[in-house]
Amino acid sequence: MNQKGVLTDLGLLILRVVLGATFIIHGWDLLYVGGQFGISEGFVKTLTDLQVPSPTVSAWLAALSEFGGGILLVAGFLPRIAALAIAGVMIVAIIKVHWQHGFQMNHFLVQGKGHGYEFALNLLAGALMILCAGAGKFSIMGILGGGKKEEGGGKPGKEEG
């Protein structure tokens, strides 16, 4: 493996771990409420108010996608499936929650104004990067041979420019 390949795989590792840890923490907050495992009524009510279909089911899907998807990303196991689930949650969050508030976060916590979509868009971009590139070699999938595939038409074992 050439230096460029190692740096690309290192970059994918960093992205997977940071993105995955972010979603583990956020998903856990949705799954573990008030000292008990379960989805909060507040989250279900929010989804109901946002007219998300089947709000209780959607709340569970979102929370499990974030928590479980985050674990899969950190491990580098089935990263494209995890990234797809997370991307779906972020698309819904951008459209249903953040879009109405514009691009920027509410840095000064102005009362009555929510956060814009800039952070959710960055999380979506990270998930889409993993969806496109895979886990990289420094992952369970890389160890199992399902990491980044060789591209191009060169002969096996021959490094291309």
Residue pairs with C-beta under 8 A, 6 or more apart in sequence:
1 9
1 137
2 159
5 137
8 133
8 136
8 148
9 136
9 137
9 138
9 142
9 147
9 148
10 136
10 138
11 136
12 130
12 133
12 134
12 135
12 136
12 138
12 139
12 148
13 76
13 136
13 138
13 139
15 126
15 129
15 130
16 73
16 74
16 76
16 79
16 130
16 135
16 136
16 139
17 73
17 74
18 126
19 70
19 73
19 86
19 123
19 126
19 127
19 130
20 69
20 70
20 71
20 72
20 73
20 74
20 75
20 82
21 70
21 74
22 70
22 123
23 66
23 67
23 69
23 70
23 73
23 86
23 123
24 66
24 67
24 70
24 71
24 74
25 70
26 66
26 70
27 63
27 64
27 65
27 66
27 67
27 68
27 69
27 70
28 67
30 39
30 40
30 43
30 59
30 62
30 63
30 66
30 67
31 37
31 38
31 39
31 63
31 64
31 67
33 39
33 40
34 40
39 56
39 59
39 60
39 63
43 59
43 63
44 55
44 56
44 59
45 55
47 55
47 58
47 59
48 55
50 96
50 97
51 96
52 58
52 92
52 96
61 89
62 89
62 92
65 85
65 86
65 88
65 89
66 86
66 89
68 82
68 85
69 82
69 83
69 85
69 86
70 82
70 86
72 78
72 79
72 81
72 82
73 79
73 82
73 83
73 86
73 130
75 139
75 140
76 135
76 136
76 138
76 139
76 140
76 141
76 142
76 147
77 135
77 139
77 140
77 141
78 141
79 130
79 134
79 135
79 139
79 141
80 130
80 131
80 134
82 130
83 127
83 128
83 130
83 131
84 127
84 131
86 123
86 127
87 124
87 127
87 128
87 131
90 120
90 121
90 123
90 124
90 127
91 124
93 120
94 117
94 120
94 121
94 124
97 114
97 120
98 114
98 115
98 116
98 117
98 120
99 117
100 114
101 113
101 114
101 115
101 116
101 117
102 116
102 117
103 116
103 117
103 118
104 116
104 118
105 115
105 116
105 118
105 119
106 113
106 114
106 115
106 116
133 148
134 141
134 146
134 147
134 148
134 149
135 141
135 142
135 146
135 147
135 148
136 142
136 147
136 148
137 147
137 148
139 147
141 147
142 148
150 156
152 160
154 160
